[in-house]
Amino acid sequence: MKYVQTIKSIMVYPEGEAWYHELATEVSIDDEGGGCYVVLTQSPDRPELGQVRLDPEELDAVYCAAKQLLNSTQHNNDYSTAYKDKSCRSKCPETV
């Protein structure tokens, strides 16, 4: 049996801080059979249910992390509905 690997999440956090910092945002992908979607999770001291709060500087990093994950699923799954936006290539590192 052959096994494959899929990266399902990336942590975005302030430079110089730990990945579990209170301002960290986990960008992950999930799929319930209808195609991939992006999930943003934060764990601040006072979590507001259903809210994700991003600093303006954090937004590009979160966007790039989401694109990285969606692009990686596209390479691993023929059925992926990953969005192919070439405009982020200037901001995001190329992956997989």
Secondary structure as GFF3:
##gff-version 3
##sequence-region A 1 96
A	DSSP	beta_strand	9	12	.	.	.	ID=ss1
A	DSSP	beta_strand	25	31	.	.	.	ID=ss2
A	DSSP	beta_strand	36	42	.	.	.	ID=ss3
A	DSSP	alpha_helix	56	76	.	.	.	ID=ss4
A	DSSP	three_ten_helix	86	90	.	.	.	ID=ss5
###
